[in-house]
Amino acid sequence: MRTMPEREETFRPEKPGESTPELSLAIPLYNEADNVRSVVGELVRALEDAGIDYELVLVDNGSQDETGRIIDEMAQANPRLVPVHIPVNQGYGWGILTGLRHCRGRFVGYAWGDNQIRAQDVVRIFQRLRQGDVDMAKALRVQRHDGWQRLLITRVYNAVFPLFFPVHSRDVNGCPKIFTREAYEAINPQSRDWFLDPEIMIKAHRLGLRIAEVPVIFYPRTSGKSKVRWKTVLEFVRNMIRYRMRGE
């Protein structure tokens, strides 16, 4: 693995007497009022049951429902929950990047707020990284129950991606993705849109980072709506071409 850069400051400096958590997870939430309590509640229980020193950075990514209010209420009851509000949605990637820049943990990462990955699997992914022989751990969705349209979109995308980049992964967009602090800062992700996950995998490959993929089941949504559409695939393809042409 290449030499890591020096640690960058986050947007949220530590307060006097505040300890650095072991794990910080950014959770982007866009119009997830029906999901946020269960998603966050299950994550809190799973992390505490596993004895993990954690913080969850809950990002209201420009929601137009009650997501932001619910986040604030939950954060008042649990100091390990950090509310972050983005007034206007600027894309999937921007919500995650904003959350990551508030993360103080020795390990940092992000997980979706749609309740399709079980909290226990998030813990398993972190525990795999915690073993110390890899720089990054992520989900590998071996069973998917998210409808024919999204399955078709994923298959089209996964067929096109290897034509542009030699990244060895069966699930480039698999999430959660969790990193050592040094690996995250070396990758230094920038994409504000849906290309964030591919950018991370491309850079990790080029840096020679060690990646572990943990098999998980991707459950169907019980509430809320998926944000992935056919235009998302066109955005992916456009960004792949642009990224490749820039020689990045």
matplotlib code that plots the C-alpha trace (Angstrom):
import matplotlib.pyplot as plt

x = [0.0, 1.3, 2.2, -0.8, -1.1, -1.2, -4.5, -6.9, -9.1, -12.8, -15.5, -16.3, -13.3, -13.2, -14.6, -12.4, -12.7, -14.4, -12.8, -12.3, -14.7, -13.5, -16.0, -17.8, -20.5, -22.2, -25.8, -27.3, -31.0, -33.1, -36.9, -36.5, -38.9, -40.6, -37.2, -34.9, -36.1, -35.9, -32.6, -30.8, -32.4, -31.3, -27.8, -27.4, -28.6, -26.3, -23.2, -23.8, -24.4, -21.1, -19.3, -18.2, -17.4, -19.3, -20.8, -23.4, -23.4, -27.0, -27.2, -30.5, -29.6, -32.1, -35.2, -38.6, -40.4, -39.9, -36.5, -34.6, -36.9, -36.7, -32.9, -32.7, -35.1, -33.0, -29.7, -31.1, -31.7, -28.4, -25.1, -23.5, -25.9, -24.6, -27.2, -26.1, -28.5, -28.0, -30.7, -30.9, -30.1, -27.0, -26.7, -26.1, -22.4, -22.5, -24.6, -22.1, -19.1, -20.6, -21.2, -17.7, -16.2, -17.9, -16.6, -13.9, -13.4, -10.3, -12.4, -14.8, -17.4, -21.0, -24.1, -27.4, -30.5, -33.1, -33.1, -32.1, -28.9, -29.4, -27.6, -25.9, -24.3, -23.0, -21.3, -19.9, -18.4, -16.7, -15.5, -13.9, -12.0, -11.1, -9.1, -6.3, -5.3, -7.3, -7.6, -11.3, -14.3, -17.5, -20.8, -21.1, -24.8, -25.1, -28.9, -30.9, -34.6, -35.0, -37.3, -36.6, -36.0, -33.1, -31.7, -31.7, -30.0, -27.4, -26.6, -26.3, -24.0, -21.8, -21.4, -20.2, -18.0, -15.2, -14.8, -13.5, -11.7, -9.9, -11.5, -11.9, -15.3, -18.6, -20.4, -18.7, -21.6, -22.0, -22.5, -21.6, -18.1, -15.8, -12.1, -9.2, -8.7, -5.5, -7.2, -10.1, -7.7, -5.6, -8.7, -9.9, -13.3, -14.7, -17.8, -21.0, -23.3, -23.8, -20.2, -18.9, -18.9, -17.1, -14.6, -13.7, -13.2, -11.1, -8.9, -8.6, -7.5, -4.9, -3.5, -3.2, -5.4, -6.5, -10.3, -12.5, -16.0, -18.4, -21.5, -24.8, -28.5, -30.0, -33.6, -36.6, -37.7, -40.5, -41.1, -39.8, -38.8, -35.5, -33.6, -32.0, -33.5, -32.6, -31.1, -28.8, -27.3, -26.8, -25.1, -22.8, -21.8, -21.3, -19.1, -17.1, -16.3, -15.4, -13.3, -11.5, -10.8, -9.3, -6.9, -7.7]
y = [0.0, 3.5, 6.0, 7.6, 11.4, 13.2, 13.2, 16.0, 18.0, 17.2, 19.8, 19.0, 19.2, 17.4, 19.2, 19.4, 16.1, 14.4, 11.0, 9.8, 6.9, 3.7, 3.8, 6.6, 5.9, 8.5, 7.6, 9.7, 10.1, 11.6, 11.5, 8.5, 9.6, 6.2, 4.4, 6.6, 5.5, 1.8, 2.0, 4.1, 2.2, -1.2, 0.1, 1.5, -1.8, -3.9, -1.7, -1.6, -5.3, -5.8, -3.5, -1.1, 2.5, 4.4, 7.5, 7.8, 10.9, 11.3, 13.4, 15.0, 15.2, 17.9, 16.0, 17.4, 15.3, 15.0, 13.3, 16.3, 16.8, 13.1, 13.1, 16.1, 14.3, 11.2, 13.1, 14.8, 11.4, 9.9, 11.9, 9.4, 10.5, 13.6, 15.5, 17.2, 19.1, 19.9, 22.5, 21.5, 18.0, 18.2, 14.5, 11.1, 11.5, 15.0, 13.7, 11.0, 13.2, 15.8, 13.1, 11.6, 15.0, 15.1, 11.6, 11.6, 7.8, 5.8, 3.8, 5.7, 4.6, 5.0, 2.9, 3.5, 4.6, 2.5, -0.5, -3.0, -4.1, -5.5, -3.8, -7.1, -7.2, -3.7, -4.9, -8.0, -5.8, -3.6, -6.6, -7.9, -4.7, -4.7, -7.9, -5.7, -7.4, -5.2, -1.5, -1.5, -3.8, -3.6, -5.4, -8.0, -8.4, -12.1, -12.2, -9.2, -8.6, -5.1, -5.7, -6.5, -3.0, -2.3, -5.8, -5.1, -1.7, -3.3, -6.0, -3.5, -1.4, -4.3, -5.5, -2.0, -1.1, -3.7, -2.4, 0.9, -0.1, -3.3, -3.3, -6.8, -6.7, -8.4, -5.5, -2.2, -0.3, -2.6, -0.7, -0.3, 0.7, 1.1, 2.2, 2.7, 6.4, 6.3, 4.5, 6.9, 9.9, 8.3, 7.7, 11.2, 10.7, 13.7, 12.6, 14.4, 12.1, 8.3, 7.9, 8.1, 4.3, 3.6, 6.4, 4.8, 1.4, 2.7, 4.7, 1.8, -0.5, 2.0, 2.6, -1.1, -1.1, -4.5, -4.9, -7.5, -8.2, -9.6, -11.5, -10.0, -10.3, -7.2, -7.1, -5.4, -2.0, -2.0, 1.8, 4.7, 4.7, 3.8, 6.7, 4.6, 5.2, 4.5, 8.0, 6.9, 4.3, 7.1, 9.2, 6.3, 5.7, 9.4, 9.7, 6.5, 8.0, 11.3, 9.7, 7.5, 10.4, 12.5, 9.6, 9.5]
z = [0.0, -0.8, 1.9, 3.5, 3.8, 7.1, 8.9, 7.7, 10.1, 10.1, 10.1, 13.7, 16.0, 19.3, 22.3, 25.4, 27.3, 24.4, 23.5, 20.0, 19.2, 17.7, 14.9, 13.2, 10.6, 8.4, 7.6, 4.7, 5.0, 2.2, 2.9, 5.2, 7.9, 7.9, 8.3, 10.4, 13.9, 13.1, 11.1, 13.8, 16.7, 15.4, 14.6, 18.2, 19.7, 17.5, 18.1, 21.9, 22.1, 20.3, 22.8, 20.0, 21.0, 18.2, 16.9, 14.2, 12.0, 10.8, 7.7, 6.7, 3.0, 2.1, 3.1, 2.4, 5.1, 8.8, 8.6, 10.0, 13.0, 13.9, 13.7, 16.1, 18.5, 18.5, 18.9, 22.0, 23.6, 22.7, 22.6, 20.3, 17.5, 15.6, 13.5, 10.3, 8.1, 4.4, 3.5, -0.2, -1.6, -3.7, -4.5, -3.0, -2.7, -1.2, 1.7, 2.4, 2.0, 4.4, 7.0, 6.6, 7.3, 10.6, 11.6, 14.3, 14.7, 14.2, 11.7, 9.5, 7.0, 5.8, 5.6, 3.9, 5.8, 3.8, 6.2, 3.4, 5.2, 8.7, 11.6, 12.6, 9.1, 9.6, 12.8, 11.0, 8.3, 10.9, 12.9, 9.7, 9.2, 12.9, 12.5, 11.1, 7.9, 5.5, 5.0, 4.0, 4.4, 2.5, 1.8, -1.0, -1.7, -2.5, -2.3, -3.4, -2.9, -4.4, -7.4, -11.0, -12.2, -9.8, -10.4, -14.1, -13.5, -11.4, -13.9, -16.7, -14.6, -13.4, -17.0, -18.2, -15.3, -15.9, -19.4, -18.1, -14.8, -13.7, -10.3, -8.9, -7.1, -7.8, -6.1, -6.6, -5.1, -2.1, 1.1, 4.0, 3.2, 6.3, 6.2, 8.5, 9.0, 7.0, 4.0, 4.0, 3.9, 1.2, -1.0, -0.4, -2.2, -4.0, -6.1, -5.0, -7.0, -7.5, -8.7, -5.2, -4.7, -8.0, -7.3, -3.9, -5.4, -8.3, -6.0, -3.5, -6.3, -7.6, -4.1, -3.6, -0.5, 0.9, 0.7, 2.3, 1.0, 3.5, 2.1, 3.1, 2.2, 0.7, 1.9, 0.3, 1.4, 3.8, 3.5, 1.6, -2.1, -3.8, -5.2, -8.0, -11.4, -15.0, -15.2, -12.4, -14.9, -17.5, -14.8, -14.0, -17.6, -18.2, -15.2, -16.1, -19.5, -18.0, -15.3, -17.8, -20.3, -17.5, -16.9, -13.2]

ax = plt.figure().add_subplot(projection="3d")
ax.plot(x, y, z, "-o")
ax.set_aspect("equal")
plt.show()
